[in-house]
Amino acid sequence: MDKGEAQHGVPKVSQMQKKYGKFYADWDDEHGKRHRKALPTKKRALKFQRAQRNRVAQLKAPAPAPSANSARRGARVAKRARRVQA
């Protein structure tokens, strides 16, 4: 794995880029598209970047697991019980 490459599921940590007196917040949206925004101070850029990455992480959060009482699970358990009795 390259030094700049992020592992699957691990957010990439980038060095704050400063260019022409501006600091750049850098993040990927929920579709994987990279975005950058220039802000006047490093503190504001880091705060904005953190907020955007947290927002995207919430959007990409996995769906909750099916409940133990779901209809599909009940059908499988009943089918298994019928096989055991036969």
Residue pairs with C-beta under 8 A, 6 or more apart in sequence:
1 7
6 12
11 53
11 57
12 28
14 26
16 23
16 24
16 42
16 45
16 46
16 49
17 23
17 24
17 26
17 36
18 24
18 42
19 38
22 38
22 39
22 40
23 38
23 39
23 40
23 41
23 42
23 44
23 45
23 46
24 36
24 37
24 38
24 39
24 45
25 36
25 37
25 39
25 45
25 46
25 48
25 49
25 52
26 34
26 35
26 36
26 49
27 34
27 35
27 49
27 52
27 53
27 56
28 34
28 35
28 56
29 35
29 56
30 56
30 59
30 60
35 52
37 45
37 48
38 45
39 45
39 48
66 72
66 73
67 73
